[in-house]
Amino acid sequence: MFLARSHLRWGKQSSRRYFANSATATATANASKTNAEVDDIAYPNLQNAEHHDLPSFLEYASRNNMDTGSTTYVGTHYEYIVKQALERLGMSLRQVGGRSDCGIDLLGTWSLPTAPQPLKVLIQCKAFASKMKPAQARELEGTFVGAPQGWRTSSVMALLVSQQAATKGVREALGRSRWPMGYVLCGADGKIMQMLWNRKAADEGLGGLEVEMQYAGGDRNEKEIILTHKGAAIKN
């Protein structure tokens, strides 16, 4: 179990293990009572209307002969990988990265059984970082200042996502922050292998969630993090 520290709460990791082929209940998002509120949010215009998810981006890249080794391709590809992965946890996200985005790559909402209203989420994706530094966690605070109008209210949190595990320095920087923030390790294959958040994020509605390790088909080599609430998996 992740232990609570003075300023940082991990997602509570249970000793239980879930198997993908077992009959686990699903805690679906509390969308019924909050759909109207979520639908009223005004999203910024898309940077590129020709793609909105991974399949459409791959088709766009192929049609335009994009260099698959370019920073634009790799970065955008990873953003859509992250989008798919986090939407499996109940988020609804849009890719908005581009000029004047204040470091925000994805934004959207997250309806949870532990939160009285949908959380609004701001996400930075670091496709190229070999090792995350505390400064990058501190820079995540800037997304709150530069967020679109609909994300400058209460019940907003930011997530930093990379392919590397959070270092001690990153964890401490998150723990010291007065903003609701968290960290996600999402591999290039779209599997989430680490998820943690600070005390402020727990207070905003994540405090009742547990982090579980799921094994696909009983194979302990095929594992991925899932979130649960009262024994039920959080799914979209």
Backbone hydrogen bonds in HBPLUS format (Angstrom, degrees):
<---DONOR---> <-ACCEPTOR-->    atom                        ^
c    i                          cat <-CA-CA->   ^        H-A-AA   ^      H-
h    n   atom  resd res      DA  || num        DHA   H-A  angle D-A-AA Bond
n    s   type  num  typ     dist DA aas  dist angle  dist       angle   num
A0005-ARG N   A0008-LEU O   2.89 MM   3  5.15 173.1  1.89 160.1 160.5     1
A0211-VAL N   A0012-LYS O   2.63 MM 199  5.64 150.5  1.71 124.4 134.7     2
A0014-SER N   A0211-VAL O   3.22 MM 197  6.38 139.0  2.40 143.9 154.4     3
A0018-TYR N   A0213-MET O   3.10 MM 195  6.21 155.6  2.16 139.7 146.2     4
A0215-TYR N   A0018-TYR O   2.73 MM 197  6.24 152.2  1.80 150.5 157.9     5
A0022-SER N   A0019-PHE O   2.94 MM   3  5.42 165.6  1.96 123.3 125.0     6
A0020-ALA N   A0215-TYR O   2.90 MM 195  5.92 159.3  1.94 131.8 137.4     7
A0024-THR N   A0022-SER O   3.05 MM   2  5.83 125.8  2.36 107.9  92.5     8
A0233-ALA N   A0025-ALA O   2.96 MM 208  6.27 147.2  2.07 155.5 145.9     9
A0027-ALA N   A0233-ALA O   2.60 MM 206  5.50 161.3  1.63 142.7 149.4    10
A0034-THR N   A0031-ALA O   3.09 MM   3  5.26 149.2  2.19 106.2 115.7    11
A0035-ASN N   A0031-ALA O   2.90 MM   4  5.35 119.5  2.28 164.9 161.6    12
A0038-VAL N   A0034-THR O   3.10 MM   4  6.36 164.0  2.12 157.8 162.1    13
A0039-ASP N   A0035-ASN O   2.84 MM   4  5.98 163.2  1.87 156.4 161.0    14
A0040-ASP N   A0037-GLU O   3.28 MM   3  5.36 139.8  2.46  96.9 107.6    15
A0041-ILE N   A0038-VAL O   3.16 MM   3  5.66 165.3  2.18 115.2 119.8    16
A0051-HIS N   A0048-ASN O   3.49 MM   3  6.34 175.2  2.49 121.6 121.8    17
A0057-PHE N   A0053-ASP O   2.95 MM   4  6.08 148.5  2.05 150.5 160.2    18
A0058-LEU N   A0054-LEU O   2.91 MM   4  6.10 164.3  1.93 160.1 163.5    19
A0059-GLU N   A0055-PRO O   3.05 MM   4  6.26 155.6  2.11 146.4 152.9    20
A0060-TYR N   A0056-SER O   2.94 MM   4  6.05 153.9  2.01 138.3 145.9    21
A0061-ALA N   A0057-PHE O   2.75 MM   4  5.97 161.9  1.79 155.8 160.4    22
A0062-SER N   A0058-LEU O   2.99 MM   4  6.11 156.7  2.05 142.3 148.4    23
A0063-ARG N   A0059-GLU O   2.95 MM   4  6.09 160.2  1.99 147.0 152.8    24
A0064-ASN N   A0060-TYR O   3.02 MM   4  6.17 144.1  2.15 144.9 154.0    25
A0066-MET N   A0061-ALA O   2.96 MM   5  5.03 169.0  1.97 146.9 149.9    26
A0065-ASN N   A0062-SER O   3.26 MM   3  5.05 165.0  2.29 100.2 104.2    27
A0070-SER N   A0067-ASP O   3.04 MM   3  5.41 167.8  2.05 116.1 119.9    28
A0074-VAL N   A0070-SER O   2.98 MM   4  6.17 176.5  1.99 160.5 160.5    29
A0075-GLY N   A0071-THR O   2.89 MM   4  5.73 160.1  1.93 141.1 147.8    30
A0076-THR N   A0072-THR O   3.01 MM   4  5.97 165.7  2.03 144.4 149.0    31
A0077-HIS N   A0073-TYR O   2.83 MM   4  5.85 162.7  1.86 153.9 159.7    32
A0078-TYR N   A0074-VAL O   3.02 MM   4  6.14 159.0  2.06 144.8 150.1    33
A0079-GLU N   A0075-GLY O   3.02 MM   4  6.26 152.9  2.09 144.5 152.4    34
A0080-TYR N   A0076-THR O   3.10 MM   4  6.41 154.5  2.17 150.5 155.8    35
A0081-ILE N   A0077-HIS O   3.01 MM   4  6.31 146.0  2.13 143.1 153.4    36
A0082-VAL N   A0078-TYR O   2.87 MM   4  6.13 162.6  1.90 156.0 159.5    37
A0083-LYS N   A0079-GLU O   2.88 MM   4  6.10 153.3  1.96 141.6 149.8    38
A0084-GLN N   A0080-TYR O   3.03 MM   4  6.21 164.6  2.06 146.2 148.5    39
A0085-ALA N   A0081-ILE O   3.06 MM   4  6.31 161.5  2.09 148.0 153.3    40
A0086-LEU N   A0082-VAL O   2.89 MM   4  6.07 170.9  1.90 162.9 163.7    41
A0087-GLU N   A0083-LYS O   3.00 MM   4  6.05 147.0  2.12 145.7 154.8    42
A0088-ARG N   A0085-ALA O   3.21 MM   3  5.42 140.0  2.38  98.2 109.0    43
A0089-LEU N   A0086-LEU O   2.97 MM   3  5.19 147.1  2.08 101.7 112.0    44
A0091-MET N   A0086-LEU O   3.42 MM   5  5.95 161.9  2.45 137.9 134.7    45
A0090-GLY N   A0087-GLU O   3.15 MM   3  5.10 159.8  2.20 106.0 107.0    46
A0092-SER N   A0109-THR O   2.88 MM  17  5.39 159.1  1.93 160.2 162.5    47
A0109-THR N   A0092-SER O   2.99 MM  17  5.39 148.8  2.09 146.2 153.0    48
A0094-ARG N   A0107-LEU O   2.85 MM  13  5.58 145.8  1.97 148.6 158.3    49
A0107-LEU N   A0094-ARG O   3.02 MM  13  5.58 152.9  2.10 149.3 157.6    50
A0096-VAL N   A0105-ASP O   2.81 MM   9  5.33 163.2  1.84 138.3 144.1    51
A0104-ILE N   A0101-ASP O   2.99 MM   3  5.39 167.2  2.00 117.4 121.1    52
A0105-ASP N   A0123-ILE O   2.86 MM  18  5.85 163.0  1.89 158.8 164.6    53
A0106-LEU N   A0123-ILE O   3.19 MM  17  5.02 162.7  2.22 138.1 140.9    54
A0123-ILE N   A0106-LEU O   2.88 MM  17  5.02 154.0  1.95 165.2 158.5    55
A0108-GLY N   A0121-VAL O   3.12 MM  13  5.38 149.8  2.22 145.1 148.3    56
A0121-VAL N   A0108-GLY O   2.91 MM  13  5.38 161.8  1.94 129.4 135.6    57
A0110-TRP N   A0119-LEU O   2.69 MM   9  4.99 142.3  1.83 149.0 155.7    58
A0119-LEU N   A0110-TRP O   2.91 MM   9  4.99 155.5  1.97 144.5 136.3    59
A0115-ALA N   A0112-LEU O   3.28 MM   3  5.42 165.7  2.30 106.9 111.2    60
A0120-LYS N   A0155-SER O   2.86 MM  35  6.25 166.1  1.88 154.5 159.0    61
A0157-MET N   A0120-LYS O   2.85 MM  37  6.32 156.5  1.91 164.8 172.8    62
A0122-LEU N   A0157-MET O   2.93 MM  35  6.30 147.1  2.04 147.7 156.8    63
A0159-LEU N   A0122-LEU O   2.82 MM  37  6.30 151.1  1.90 157.3 166.6    64
A0124-GLN N   A0159-LEU O   2.98 MM  35  6.37 163.3  2.01 167.2 172.5    65
A0161-VAL N   A0124-GLN O   2.87 MM  37  6.09 158.7  1.92 164.4 171.5    66
A0126-LYS N   A0161-VAL O   2.77 MM  35  6.06 159.9  1.81 164.3 171.4    67
A0136-GLN N   A0133-LYS O   2.93 MM   3  5.46 134.7  2.14 112.8 124.3    68
A0137-ALA N   A0134-PRO O   3.05 MM   3  5.15 123.1  2.39  98.1 112.7    69
A0138-ARG N   A0134-PRO O   2.97 MM   4  6.34 154.2  2.03 151.5 159.3    70
A0139-GLU N   A0135-ALA O   2.84 MM   4  6.06 145.7  1.96 142.1 152.0    71
A0140-LEU N   A0137-ALA O   3.18 MM   3  5.21 137.7  2.37  94.5 106.2    72
A0141-GLU N   A0138-ARG O   3.10 MM   3  5.69 152.0  2.18 111.6 118.7    73
A0142-GLY N   A0139-GLU O   2.91 MM   3  5.49 150.3  2.00 114.2 122.5    74
A0143-THR N   A0140-LEU O   3.07 MM   3  5.68 158.5  2.12 115.2 121.1    75
A0144-PHE N   A0141-GLU O   3.22 MM   3  5.84 146.4  2.34 112.6 119.9    76
A0146-GLY N   A0142-GLY O   3.06 MM   4  6.30 159.2  2.10 151.4 157.2    77
A0151-TRP N   A0148-PRO O   2.90 MM   3  5.51 159.4  1.95 122.2 129.1    78
A0152-ARG N   A0149-GLN O   3.18 MM   3  5.43 153.4  2.26 121.0 118.0    79
A0158-ALA N   A0180-PRO O   3.01 MM  22  6.51 155.9  2.07 150.5 155.5    80
A0182-GLY N   A0158-ALA O   2.91 MM  24  6.41 136.8  2.10 149.6 161.7    81
A0160-LEU N   A0182-GLY O   3.04 MM  22  6.38 158.4  2.09 142.0 146.1    82
A0184-VAL N   A0160-LEU O   2.91 MM  24  6.24 156.6  1.97 158.7 160.0    83
A0162-SER N   A0184-VAL O   3.14 MM  22  6.64 154.7  2.20 162.7 169.2    84
A0186-CYS N   A0162-SER O   2.89 MM  24  5.94 152.8  1.97 151.3 158.0    85
A0171-ARG N   A0167-THR O   2.97 MM   4  6.27 164.8  2.00 154.9 158.9    86
A0172-GLU N   A0168-LYS O   2.92 MM   4  6.14 156.9  1.97 149.3 155.8    87
A0173-ALA N   A0169-GLY O   2.95 MM   4  6.13 152.2  2.02 142.4 150.2    88
A0174-LEU N   A0170-VAL O   2.96 MM   4  6.22 159.0  2.00 153.1 158.1    89
A0175-GLY N   A0171-ARG O   2.94 MM   4  6.13 156.2  2.00 143.9 151.1    90
A0176-ARG N   A0172-GLU O   3.00 MM   4  6.22 139.9  2.17 143.5 152.8    91
A0177-SER N   A0174-LEU O   3.19 MM   3  5.31 141.1  2.35  99.7 110.6    92
A0198-ASN N   A0181-MET O   3.01 MM  17  5.99 160.6  2.05 176.2 173.3    93
A0183-TYR N   A0196-LEU O   2.78 MM  13  5.37 157.2  1.83 149.7 154.8    94
A0196-LEU N   A0183-TYR O   2.99 MM  13  5.37 156.6  2.05 151.5 157.3    95
A0185-LEU N   A0194-GLN O   2.89 MM   9  4.86 162.2  1.92 134.7 137.9    96
A0193-MET N   A0185-LEU O   2.90 MM   8  5.53 156.9  1.96 154.0 161.4    97
A0187-GLY N   A0191-LYS O   2.99 MM   4  5.45 161.3  2.03 155.5 152.3    98
A0190-GLY N   A0187-GLY O   2.90 MM   3  5.25 162.5  1.93 114.1 118.2    99
A0225-ILE N   A0192-ILE O   2.68 MM  33  5.40 173.6  1.68 170.4 168.3   100
A0202-ALA N   A0198-ASN O   3.07 MM   4  6.43 153.0  2.14 149.0 157.3   101
A0203-ASP N   A0199-ARG O   2.91 MM   4  6.23 151.2  1.99 149.6 157.5   102
A0204-GLU N   A0200-LYS O   3.07 MM   4  6.35 131.8  2.32 136.1 148.9   103
A0204-GLU N   A0201-ALA O   3.09 MM   3  4.96 129.0  2.37  91.2 105.2   104
A0206-LEU N   A0201-ALA O   3.31 MM   5  6.07 166.6  2.33 140.7 139.2   105
A0205-GLY N   A0202-ALA O   3.19 MM   3  5.46 156.3  2.25 104.3 111.4   106
A0207-GLY N   A0202-ALA O   3.04 MM   5  3.96 141.2  2.20 122.8 113.6   107
A0209-LEU N   A0206-LEU O   3.10 MM   3  5.59 169.1  2.11 122.1 124.4   108
A0210-GLU N   A0228-THR O   2.88 MM  18  5.18 155.5  1.94 149.8 155.1   109
A0228-THR N   A0210-GLU O   2.88 MM  18  5.18 156.0  1.93 145.7 152.3   110
A0212-GLU N   A0226-ILE O   2.84 MM  14  5.26 176.6  1.84 157.1 158.2   111
A0226-ILE N   A0212-GLU O   2.88 MM  14  5.26 156.9  1.93 145.0 149.8   112
A0214-GLN N   A0224-GLU O   2.76 MM  10  5.27 175.4  1.76 159.0 159.3   113
A0224-GLU N   A0214-GLN O   2.92 MM  10  5.27 140.5  2.08 142.0 153.4   114
A0216-ALA N   A0222-GLU O   2.82 MM   6  5.46 157.3  1.87 158.5 164.8   115
A0219-ASP N   A0216-ALA O   2.95 MM   3  5.69 166.6  1.96 128.5 130.6   116
A0222-GLU N   A0219-ASP O   3.03 MM   3  5.41 154.0  2.10 110.4 118.4   117
A0234-ILE N   A0227-LEU O   2.77 MM   7  5.51 166.1  1.79 153.4 151.5   118
A0229-HIS N   A0232-ALA O   2.81 MM   3  5.28 152.1  1.89 145.2 152.6   119
A0232-ALA N   A0229-HIS O   3.11 MM   3  5.28 166.6  2.13 110.8 114.4   120
